[in-house]
Amino acid sequence: MSTLFVCVTCRREGDPPAEVRPGARFYAALKERATDIDVVPVECLSNCTRSCSTAVTGPGKWTYVVGDLDPERNVDDILNFARAHKAAPDGLPPWRERPLHVRQHTIARVPPMRLPEEPK
């Protein structure tokens, strides 16, 4: 299982205030085409200088934050990466199999969260 979080408040520096922000347009395009991936809108991923941004995560898997996304050009890149993430047991798809944009614009890779051990 993998979840794709999409910042719906993202807009690039210098973009005029638009009725629908680029992040919201990106979310809508992903949601429309992602029949096999859970796409969830979020208010902010604190990556404003490299917007539009997404995060792909899953239980026991590495999390990736990807930025510099264009709602008109990178929908397939992110969906293909989210599918590869979902297929990888640890959330680590082979680097060369990741879409080029993802390889070049990954902001962070975060290890899986480990739950604290129960006291003995």
N, C-alpha and C positions, 0 to 999 in steps of 0.2 A: 504494500500500500504506500502511496505517496500523495502528498498534498502540495498544490501549487498556490502559494499566496501571491497576490498581485496588489501592488500599491495603486489605489484608485485616485489618490490625490496628487500623484506625480505629474509634474510638468517641467519642461526644460527652462533653464534660466533664459530670460528674454522672450519666452513665449507670451503672447498677449493673453490676458485672462479670457479663457474660452468658456463657453457655456458647458461644454463637456471636455474635461481635461484629458490629455493624452493617456494618462494612466487608466482612466475610466474607459476610454475607447479600447485600450489594450485588453483590459479585463473582459469587456463585452465580446471582443473578437475571440479571445481564448475560450470563454464560457460557451460560445456558440459552437465551437469546433471540438471541444474536449469532451467527447462522450465517454472516455475511459479514464479520465483524470479528474480528481476533485479540485475544482478551482474556487478559491475563497478570496473575496475582496478584503483588503485591510486599509486602514486610514493612512498609515505611514510606515515605511521601512527605514527611515532616517538615512536615506541615501540620496538626498536631494541633488547633490552635485553631479550624480551619474544616473539620473532618472531617464526613462522609466525603469522600475525595478521589480524583480520577483524574487521569491525564495521558494526552494523546493526542499521538502523534508518528508520524513516518515519515521515511524517508531523503530528505534534501533538502527537508524541510518544516518549517514552524514547529511548535513544541510548545506545547500549552496545558495548564495545570494548572487544574482546576476543583474547587471545594470546596463545602461546605455542602450536600452531597447526601444525600438520604433514600432508603434502599434500597426503600421502598415507593412513593415518588412520582416519582423522577427517572430511572428506568431508561430510559424512552423518550427523555427529554431527552438523555441521554448517548449512547445508541445513534444517535439522529438526528444529533447533532453529530459523532460519530465517522464516520458515513457521509458527511456533508458534507465533513469533513476529508479523507477518503479520495478523494473525487471532485475536490477542488481540487488542481491540480498543485503549488501552493506550500504547501498546507495552510492557506490563508487563505480559509475560506468567507465570503461576504459577511455583514457584521455583522447586518443585518436578517433574514437567513435562519437565523441561529443561534437555538436555543431560548431563550426568555426567561430561564430559570434560568441557562443558560450565559452569556448576556450580563451578567447581574447578579452572577454568582459566579465569574468567571474570576479566578484568583489571579495568574497570570503567563502571558505569551506570550514564548517563548524562540526566538530566530532559529535557523535550521538551522545545524548544526555544519559548519564548513568544514575540510576536511583541509588540513594544511600543504602548501605547494607543494614539489615536489621540487627539490633544488638543481640548478642548471644546470651 
